[in-house]
Amino acid sequence: MEGVSYQRFPKIKIREVKDDFMKFELRETDASIANALRRIMIAEVPTIAIDLVEIEVNSSVLNDEFISHRLGLVPLTSERAMSMRFSRDCDACDGDGQCEYCSVEFYLRVKCLSDQTLDVTSKDLLSSDHTVVPVDYSDTSSSFDNTPNKGIIIVKLRRGQELRLRAIARKGIGKDHAKWSPAATVTFMYEPEIYINEDMMESLTLEEKTELVESSPTKVFGIDPENKQETGKCMIVGNPSTSPGIPLCGSRWPNTIWVYASMVIVVDPEAYTYDDEVLKKAEAMGKPGVVEIHAKEDSFIFTVETTGAVKASQLVLNAIEVLKQKLDAVRLSDDTVEADDQFGELGAHMRGG
Amino acid sequence: MEEEKPKTEGTKAMSRPHLVAEKDYSALKELFSHHIESFDYMVDNGLETMLLNIKPIEICRQAKLSYTGKFLVDICFQYGDGAVIREKFNFGQFPIMLKSKLCHLRGADDSRKLIAYKEEPSEMGGYFILKGLERVIRLIILPKRNYPTSMARNSFRDRREGYSDKAVVIRCVREDQSAVSLKLYYLNNGSARLGFWIQGREYLLPVGIILKALVDTTDHEIYVNLTCCYNEECDRVKGSVGTQLVGERAQIILDEVQALSLFTRAQCLRHIGEHFQPVVIGMQNDSYKTKLFSLIDQTSVLDNPDSLQNQEVLLPGHLITIYLKEKLQDWLLKLQRSLQEETDGEKKKFELSSLTDVKKAIEKNAPKQIGLAIESMLKTGRLATQSGLDLQQRAGMTVQAEKLNFLRFLSHFRAVHRGASFAGLRTTSVRKLLPESWGFLCPVHTPDGEPCGLLNHMTASCRITSYYDSKGNVKDFFKMRMSILNVLIAIGMTPPSPKLVQAGPPELLSVLLDGRIAGYIPSDLIEKAVTHLRRLKLSSTSSIPVDLEVGYIPLSMNGAYPGLYLFTSPSRFVRPVRNISAPAEEGNDLELVGPFEQVYMEISCPDGGDGGRKTLFPATHREIHPTNILSVVGNLTPWSDHNQSPRNMYQCQMGKQTMGFSSQALNCRADQKLYHLQTPQTPIVRTKAYEKYCVDDYPLGTNAIVAVLAYSGYDMEDAMVLNKSSVDRGMCHGHIYQTETIDLTEQSAKSDRAQRLFRRSNLDKSSHQLIDTDGLPYVGQRINPNEPYCSIYNEITSQTTSMKLKGSEPVVVDYVAVDVKNKTHLQKANIRFRRSRNPVIGDKFSSRHGQKGVCSQLWPDVDMPFSAVTGMRPDLIINPHAFPSRMTIAMLLESIAAKGGALHGKFVDATPFSNTMKESESESSSLVDDLGSMLAACGFDHHGTEVLYSGVYGTELTCLIFIGPVYYQRLRHMVSDKFQVRSTGQVDHITRQPIKGRKRGGGVRFGEMERDSLLAHGAAYLLHDRLHTSSDHHIADVCSECGSVLTSSVIQPPKRAVQVILKQLPAREPKKVTCVACRSSKGMETVAMPYVFKYLAAELAAMNIKMTLKLSNEAGA
């Protein structure tokens, strides 16, 4: 075993990036790293969220706790979060979290004076720091902007009702409270490898093939229409609606079915959800092994959606940063040094040797 | 909800005008008979015209300000001497039912108006507000009025020698709702006795006397009449009810009368009068003949008094009517007596003819007591009555309408109790679910445990007949009856002429209208008559009431006593069914059917095919929907037809314990305790009833993503794991609102009568942070346990005391309301606290399928299993073992359906039995396939399963996981209200053992069984620790000489002597204890023992038993 390095060099290939969405491939690593990344993105990448609310006036219909809870869940832009201090670690203030290094102050002063219901939204929150503001969702999608996007509604006021408060936002992580979680969803899937046994597939009738294709609830397989064109035959399928790409020759339909030339192809392997429906179907048809599917153990496809607090790409980077910090903590801790004596080799590996 | 209104408030409201018109009249009747001497002149002036009026002079609904105010109304009795004088008397405050005719909310049909009154937009009324509490009068099952029921009870035998166990019982009800039960006992010698209770005593009369007393007739006529049902030719024929014995029995009855040498009606009346002088009998008029016929029930089947067929319901209005009547009677009697005294008195000052004198006398008699009596009856639910009002129970007539959540509130109004007297019964027969109650009482919605089967709930479609017709007008019973009679006579009924008809059942059947014989109808015409009547019921033009009950008991062999029983009376159960036999004129085919007639009707249910009906008896009616057999709450369970039935019962119970959105007018309420869910949701999967009854106004749950798997080990045994992040984001957050009412006048009245004020102390500034200058807390202030929340200044002692917060959790002051009625000083305040109750370990949750569980962990989001496709993590995890034995298939269906519904963005209808209702559609697709294809269309698995990955390892879980949204309810049982812990604390002052009770900081009892288990383990040290050291460990001084524990006494050596002795002999210390009995301290030893042991010795000593201890050093000596 000596001399063997376990070190691998994972590769990331980014497929799609938007402000709050990202899809990338993570290759040449294993589930532990992939899952660690996922867990960190959900629970340990710091963001800023309102943590303390001092209510001066609240004559709205919602009670103080309700409003402060809602305020807490409003995503705030948190690019600064990584460099900010946790208020518990802050030495500028005595941990009361009121200094500029560890907190951001917000004010909300709204009173309804008209007869119309007034929506108090996240836009009404006035920040003391222009970098930390409620996330603006209005510019992200311009498709449904019939109504002016006003931000996240906090409470509605009727005539005479008033809400006046001071809020303090602090840095935190999703582990402590979900409001600090920058991720709406982070998930990864194992990349599937799908083999179609062409010989066995050929032995199926078109009906069976379509049945097989249809058995998967997601569109993983399809019947290749081009292939049929090549053979120059007019294909007729029992149920035209199920495979819309196939031209239909109505007159010859009842008795002429040329089937053998059509091919089952993998349309989208990543649509496969590992539900085994196709395999079960194949087995039920008496053709086990016509399709074989394996999960690649070392490549993952990540989907990241953020709340808007951090850009999706930044979230991944921050997560890697946090992961590094955590590994550093392991490497530098006394326990690890002690353990080095016991498992010298492993310790060296841990430190990237 | 609109459905509910007619029921409660309709019955209620109607009672009032009725009560005015009739009840007081009867009270006056009482005047006539008893007070003739003293009230002679009043009679002359024509008391009949005397009117009583109840007028709401002032409606002070201050409840919304002070929340403790009573909803009161002054009754003014316009009390007049005929046309001459009318005087008003205040009969005290009379409680008024909400939304009744006297209630100011009555006019506010629009929900906007109700909101302006600071009420619920959907306020239904039907209850009373007494001292701030909402109370409902319980509906209680009574025997059907004016209908003879045959019974067999062993207790009848014990009445007197010669009585058999059989009797016919009829509950006669007068127009004013007062009732008397008459029992006709069958004697072993063939005769019969009529029994009735008056003022707590049962009187028994030979039936012959009654017969003769009631009608002027001859013995022969009676004989013929009694025996008419027997005909030798048709003995043994289907439908014959008489036997030869009848003749003999009739003979015996008549002989008996002759033995008493009574021959004419006058004589009989006199005879009765002689024996029952103090008693008024006026009751029997209505019903005498019916009993007579039922006597012959020897050949027919006994009626089951537990069956709904023979039952009706006691309505709030009727209860108040009869109660008020009695109270007025009592009062008038008292008044008469006092007037008598005044006139008979020495001083001739009192003049009956002078109105002022009479008025004075009336005032002296405290007429206000009457209003008070009604109020206290409603408040306590107890009837303070001499006669018993012919009711089986005197307590528990009202219950508090808890607004825990909407379902519970609603259920209070739909609940029907069998009667408190049945609760103690050992037999279970009364609790049985009988087929007669089909469609009227919900088979699902009854609590399990003690009140099971006794406390039932009416089905959603069940109604109670009232004095009002559908248009809201008071029914004219006389007219109604006349028109019914006219219809029947037109068909071929012979009216009961004075000449008695000389035939009985097989040929002629009697027609009884509300218990009175209306005539006789040939049995071959009767079917026609029945269908004709039913048709007329449907048509709006006829004067036949829609809720007429046409109870036709056909001829049968040894069946129930045949006849045509018609009922128009109020307080019967009715429900709508579709009449499919009658050609639907005017498009109306909904017929109201009662439980009495239902038994003999052919009603097909869509769920049951032809119901085993032969072609001989085609169905004449059809159920509107199979769910009509379920109560409102039972109807809310989605697909309850797929669940094991007890689970539906559990859900009916748990639905009522759910923390939900209890009130829209939360801000204006001061309930003692109010549960409130912060962010409720509307269920994706819901039944039609959910929308029909607007449950969305008061939602009570959350659509939680539920994964069914054994994941952390924390989901065993019905525990469930909640996702911490979901909880962080507000899932199932809730509050408890608690109102504290502080009434200073009450406080001072209780103790020193000193004037008290709300005021904070200026000296002690420590509480100024919590209490404002007015002595009340700041709104929005957080208060921790044992901190003061209000301070009270006592003017006499000039001390300020503060009220401290009890309990173990901090609260927030939500609202402070003050009663400003007292202009000078503030005397009454309501302080509403709010305690937030977010889910914690130990809180209880349940789905809508009787699947309850306790939260065992708040599991981190990242550790939850996740779906690779959607990234979804479940909100809660339950264990798959919850399903096999409980068979709540509907919960699985709900999960699939809700998933599909959520994906398609629409609600899914989950009305039970709905597959039976769609007639035309082909049977090809089953429910699961429908739901499954919804999922498949969105790329999900047909069966609602998904591949999940372990949140901890990131690896695929080895099987497919069933996951989907299920509507979860948070139940009100929360650990914060239940946990009990104690290290040290208060002890009982007699036994010196730790006290019990969570509130007082007591401990959990380490009882006998716990002791046994420690013994079995041999854990002696622990046992000693629990039962002795940590309990009432005591070191007692025992005198080894006399062996007494009690005689030790501590000597206090005189100070000076001690000093002297100490100086002289510093080495010797004096013994401190001595035995009083032995007068020495020689044998005193200290022994550790439980203090109760010493207490036992003392108790024994009090009984002259001496307990002696023998002390030794070694074990076993």
Contacts between the chains, C-beta under 8 A, distances in Angstrom:
chain1	res1	chain2	res2	distance
A	31	B	953	6.7
A	31	B	954	4.2
A	31	B	955	5.5
A	32	B	953	7.5
A	32	B	954	6.8
A	34	B	954	5.7
A	35	B	951	7.9
A	35	B	952	7.8
A	35	B	953	6.4
A	35	B	954	2.7
A	38	B	862	7.5
A	38	B	866	7.9
A	38	B	954	6.9
A	39	B	862	4.3
A	39	B	951	7.5
A	42	B	861	6.2
A	42	B	862	5.1
A	43	B	860	6.8
A	43	B	861	6.7
A	43	B	862	4.6
A	55	B	780	6.6
A	58	B	780	6.8
A	61	B	667	7.5
A	63	B	735	7.3
A	63	B	812	7.6
A	63	B	814	6.8
A	63	B	834	6.3
A	64	B	780	5.9
A	64	B	812	6.9
A	65	B	735	7.7
A	65	B	812	7.2
A	65	B	834	7.9
A	65	B	836	5.3
A	66	B	678	5.9
A	69	B	678	8.0
A	69	B	730	6.1
A	69	B	733	7.3
A	73	B	729	6.4
A	73	B	730	7.4
A	174	B	725	7.2
A	174	B	861	7.3
A	175	B	860	6.7
A	175	B	862	7.8
A	177	B	728	5.0
A	178	B	724	7.4
A	178	B	725	3.7
A	178	B	726	7.7
A	178	B	728	3.6
A	178	B	729	5.2
A	178	B	861	6.7
A	179	B	728	6.6
A	179	B	729	7.7
A	181	B	725	6.8
A	181	B	861	7.5
A	185	B	870	7.4
A	185	B	871	3.5
A	185	B	872	7.6
A	186	B	871	6.4
A	187	B	866	5.8
A	187	B	867	7.0
A	187	B	868	5.7
A	187	B	869	7.6
A	187	B	870	7.2
A	187	B	871	3.2
A	188	B	868	6.7
A	188	B	954	7.5
A	189	B	868	3.7
A	189	B	869	7.1
A	190	B	868	7.4
A	190	B	956	7.5
A	217	B	935	7.5
A	217	B	936	4.9
A	217	B	939	5.1
A	217	B	940	5.9
A	217	B	941	5.9
A	217	B	942	7.0
A	218	B	869	8.0
A	218	B	939	4.3
A	219	B	939	7.5
A	271	B	939	7.5
A	273	B	868	7.1
A	273	B	869	5.2
A	273	B	939	7.8
A	273	B	941	7.8
A	273	B	946	7.3
A	273	B	947	5.7
A	274	B	868	7.4
A	274	B	947	4.4
A	274	B	956	6.5
A	275	B	941	5.3
A	275	B	945	7.7
A	275	B	946	7.7
A	275	B	947	6.0
A	275	B	960	6.9
A	276	B	960	8.0
A	277	B	941	7.1
A	295	B	956	7.2
A	303	B	871	6.3
A	305	B	871	7.4
